[in-house]
Amino acid sequence: MGGKGLDDIYSFSFQQPKIHVYLEGQTLNKVTSEPVTAVQLTLQNEKGQILQNKLSSQNGEFKFPVDAGVPYRIVGEKVGFHGDSVVFTTPIPNRDTTIRLTLHLQPVIEKGISFTLENIYYDLDKSNIRDDAKPVLNQLVRTLRDNPSLKIELSSHTDSRATAKYNMKLSQKRAQSAVDYIVSRGIARNRIIAKGYGESRLVNMCKDGVKCTDAEHQANRRTEIKVLEY
């Protein structure tokens, strides 16, 4: 019986731990840099065969488990946008690894269509462009450069917490400041119209005399883009 002598030999086998590789990413609006939700995501192999699919989350995020050392293609599609895709090859790591990438979906540009530029904020009673608004406007500059026939109206809207006359004047100054910034980046002035609407186009019921939360008022303080020609 083994175990009593000095010459017994034992062998042990160690199971190599499985290394996990993941693809994580986000779907963004190419014009506004805002997350695009419910994008149909398809993970394909190098032959174009579908391996996995899912929808991006409310924040435009997604995650797929993938194999190491394998070429893939990820495709994002949604109605109202031009799709985007990225081809990539996963590494062969020695530990769990996550690959991160971004899909940029270009909104379908048609005459008359409007959309909101998120994250364009102004200081109270001010119209100057803040540093935190510049990345969004810079993305709009790139869109205008990529689409030389595109002409837009850039409009500014306020909440109702001042007189209608004051809000109209302030919104016009803010819209003009945004247009001036875009023009300073090399876009022809005749391609952009600055328009202030004040509190005349509220998106909710927060008109004069109605008690609303700060978030509800914030929804009315917005910058919009309308396609005039394309």
N, C-alpha and C positions, 0 to 999 in steps of 0.2 A: 504493500500500500504506500503510495507516494507521500512525501512530506517529511519522512523521518531521516532520510539520508542526506549527504552533503552534495550529491550530484544530481538532484532533481532539477529539471529545467521547466520553467513555466513561460508561456507566451501570452502576451496581452495584445488585444487589437483595439486601436483607438479610432473612433469614427470621426472623420473630418467634419467639423461643423459646416452647415450649409451657409453660403454667403448670399445675402439678399441684395438685389439691385432694383431700384425703383426709378421711375420717371415721374417727376413732379413738374407742374407748370401752371400757367395762367393764361386765360384768353382776354385780350385787351382790345378796345376800340382804337384803331390806328390813328384816328383824328383826335380823339379826346384823351386817350390813354386811360380811360375808365374801364373797369372790368365788364366783360360781356357775359351774361349768365346764360345758361341753357344752350351752350354751343355743343353741337353733335361732334364728339371726338372719336376718331377711328384710328386705332393702332394697327399698322400693316407691316408685313414682312417685306423683304426686298423684291419679292415677286408681285407685290400689291395685294396679297391675300389678307383679308381682315382677320386679325387675331383677337382683338378686344374692342369694345366700344362703350361709351358712357357719355353723360352730359356734364358740362362744367357746372360748378356749384354757383351759389348766389354771388360769391366773390370772384367768379371766373376761374376757380382753382380746379385742378384735376390731379389724379395720381394713378399710375399703372405699375404693377409688378412686371419686370422684364428680366430677360436672361443676360448673362455676362457675355461679352465678346460677340454680339449679334447686331447686324444692321437693321434699322427700323425706319419707318416713316410715320409721323403723326400728322393727322389731317383734322382741321377744325372747320365746320360749316354751320351757317345759320341763315335763315331767310332774312333778307334785308342787308346782308353783308357779302362781300367777296371773301371766299375762303382763304385760308393760309395753311401751309404745310412746312414741316421741317424734317430733313433726312439726317439721321444720326446713327452712330455705332456705339454701343455700350462698351465700357472698359472691362478689363478682367482684374478686378480688385482683390485684395487680400482681406477685406473686411466689408461690412455692409456699406453700400454706397447709394447716394441719391443724385440723379442727374436732373438739372433744372433748366427749363427753357420757356420761352414765351411765344405765343401765337398772336399775331396782330391782324385783326380783321378790319378791312376797309369797308365802311358803310357804303351801300349803293347810293351814288350821288345822282339825284334827279331834280329837275327844276321844281321848286315849290316845297321840297322837303325841308323840315326844320329839326334841329336837335340842340340839346343843352350842353354847354361847355361846363363841366363840373370843376370845382375847386378854383374858381375865379372869385376871390374875395377882395373886398375893399375895406379900408379902415372907416370908422364912423365919420360920415359927412365928408369923406375924401374921395378923390377920383384917380389918384395916381396908381400905377400898376405896382403891386407888391411883388417881392422876390418869389414868393411861393406860387404866384400866378404865371410866372414867366415860362416854366416848362410846358404848361398846357398851351399857351400861345405859341411857343416855339414849335410844338407839334402841328398846330394849325398852319404855321408858316411853311412847314415841310409839305403839308397836304396841298397848299396853294402852289408851291413850286412843282410838285409832281403832276398837277392838273392845271396847266397854263390857261385853259379856256374857262376855268371856274371863276364865277363872280358871286359874291355873297353879301348879305346884309348881316352885320353884327349888331345885335340889339342888347340893351341893358334894361333890366327890370328891377323895381324896388318893392318893398313892402308898403303898407299903408300908414306907417307910423311917422307921418309928417304931413304937411299940406300937399295937395295934389300938384300945385304949381311948383313947389320946391322939389318934389320927387321927380317931376318931369325934367326939370333943369339938371338935377344931379345925375339922372340916368343918361341924359345926352352927353354930359361931360365924361362919364365913365365909359360909354361906348366909344367916344372919340379918343379917349386915352388908349383904349385897346387897339383901335385902328391905327393910331399914330405909332404904337409900338410895332405892329406888324409891318407897317410901311418902312419903319427904320431898319427892318431886317431885309429890305430889298424887294418887297412886293409893291407893285404899282398901285397908287392910290385909287385909280379908277376901277379897280377890281373889288373894292370893299366900300360899303355904305355904312356909316355909323348912325344908329337910330335909337333914341331913348324913348321908352314907353311909360316910364314912371310906374305908377300903381294901376294903370289902366287895363292890365292883362294879368290879374291875379290868378294863380292856379288852384286856389282854394277859397274858402268863404271868409277869409280874414280881412274884410274891408273895414272902413272906419266904424268904430263903435262896437266891433265884435272882439270879444276877449279870446286871444289865441296864445299858444305857447311860443317860445323862442324858435323851436324847430319848425313850427308852421309858418312863422314869419320868414325864416331862413329859406324855405322852399320858394317864396316869391322873389327873393333877392337872387337873381340868376342872370346869366349871360347866354344868349341863344344865337345860333347860326341858321340862316335861311339861305338856301341855294336860289340864286336869281337866274343864273345862266350856267349851262354846262354843255 
